């Protein structure tokens, strides 16, 4: 990157040391630090799942950012923002919280392994919440890097209803796609619930059957750059990579490779 400080927003469904269920958590932890150590400015947003221990991780509410209501299906859902520092670093993580969506002691599946029926609304709440939180921060990212299917609506929202927001003007979006239980479904009403005023129906068609695989494809189609996190993920999105800048899974182990990839999106 150039000598000018760049702003990179990382949005992930999990992050070490707060929550670790897959390799995504380690990447989400190490990559922001690598960018920050090169004198770039970073922000990190994740869901505050109920399995995250607030006391041990010293989470506390950021009152000035809380108080937004996220509308889903005509229901207003209060967004609470909490923050914690990563031990032995100068990095803070913002946690998006809501009592109904995130206070259960599980991530995506119940005690019988069944995909939660409201994972659609939890995803919509998180993605809308990310966009509104960045607006409230008044912080303009050069790049938003989304990691994992729970972030899949952010590229769509950035390219449609938020495209004219001053805080997002010129922002590029990168999506990391992983092979994450791709046959699970977010339900028949996902597209209707996820839609917002002024989103063209054509933009929503790629999310239509709402399987995790399909929402990954939808995110890929609305992103500027793609990182394929595994062989399986590579195969599922391969037909949709034309015209995109792509970083293949074989290169994702080295943090410097990400830094080099980011340079392609910087003015």
Beta strands, then each sheet from edge to edge (+ up, - down):
strand 1: 7-12
strand 2: 41-47
strand 3: 60-61
strand 4: 68-72
strand 5: 75-85
strand 6: 92-97
strand 7: 143-147
strand 8: 172-177
strand 9: 225-228
strand 10: 245-247
sheet 1: 3+ 5- 6+ 2+ 1+ 7+ 8+ 9+ 10+
sheet 2: 3+ 5- 4+
end
